[in-house]
Amino acid sequence: MTIKVINEQQNLKEVIEVLLTHLEPSKVMKFWAACQLGKGDYLQLKENLFAQEDVDSLYEKIKAYEDRE
């Protein structure tokens, strides 16, 4: 039997992406604060989360989120 060890940073990144997909950003940040997940290197996490993004792609995602409500 083999056990796959999950990389903690990769797992956290995936969880945050799921939360941001299904909740508004302010709720994600409140959850993050309640869990004391604000510790660590935010700049590195930010780079990992938004590596494929630019201003235009983020604008489109924000606009789509706002239009869905």
C-alpha positions as CSV (number, residue, x, y, z in Angstrom):
1,M,0.0,0.0,0.0
2,T,1.3,3.4,-0.9
3,I,0.4,6.7,0.7
4,K,0.5,10.0,-1.2
5,V,1.8,12.9,0.9
6,I,0.1,16.1,0.1
7,N,2.2,19.2,-0.1
8,E,0.8,21.6,2.5
9,Q,1.3,24.8,0.4
10,Q,-0.3,23.3,-2.7
11,N,-3.2,22.0,-0.7
12,L,-3.7,25.4,0.9
13,K,-3.6,27.1,-2.5
14,E,-6.2,24.7,-3.9
15,V,-8.5,25.2,-0.9
16,I,-8.3,29.0,-1.2
17,E,-9.0,28.8,-4.9
18,V,-12.2,26.8,-4.2
19,L,-13.3,29.2,-1.5
20,L,-12.7,32.2,-3.8
21,T,-14.6,30.5,-6.6
22,H,-17.7,29.9,-4.4
23,L,-17.7,32.8,-1.9
24,E,-17.3,36.5,-2.1
25,P,-13.7,37.6,-1.3
26,S,-14.7,39.4,2.0
27,K,-16.1,36.1,3.4
28,V,-13.0,34.2,2.4
29,M,-10.8,36.8,4.1
30,K,-13.0,36.7,7.3
31,F,-12.7,32.9,7.3
32,W,-9.0,33.2,6.7
33,A,-8.7,35.6,9.7
34,A,-10.8,33.3,11.9
35,C,-8.6,30.4,11.2
36,Q,-5.5,32.5,11.7
37,L,-4.3,31.6,8.2
38,G,-2.7,35.0,7.8
39,K,0.6,33.8,9.1
40,G,3.4,33.1,6.5
41,D,4.6,34.7,3.4
42,Y,1.6,36.5,1.8
43,L,3.7,37.7,-1.1
44,Q,4.7,34.2,-2.1
45,L,1.1,33.0,-1.7
46,K,-0.2,35.9,-3.8
47,E,2.3,35.1,-6.5
48,N,1.2,31.4,-6.5
49,L,-2.5,32.3,-6.5
50,F,-2.3,35.0,-9.2
51,A,0.6,33.8,-11.3
52,Q,-1.5,33.4,-14.5
53,E,-3.5,36.6,-13.9
54,D,-3.1,40.2,-15.1
55,V,-5.2,43.3,-14.5
56,D,-7.5,42.6,-17.4
57,S,-8.1,38.9,-16.4
58,L,-8.8,39.9,-12.8
59,Y,-11.1,42.7,-13.9
60,E,-13.1,40.2,-16.0
61,K,-13.4,37.8,-13.1
62,I,-14.5,40.6,-10.7
63,K,-17.0,41.9,-13.3
64,A,-18.4,38.4,-13.9
65,Y,-18.8,37.9,-10.1
66,E,-20.6,41.2,-9.7
67,D,-22.9,40.5,-12.6
68,R,-23.9,37.1,-11.3
69,E,-25.6,38.7,-8.2
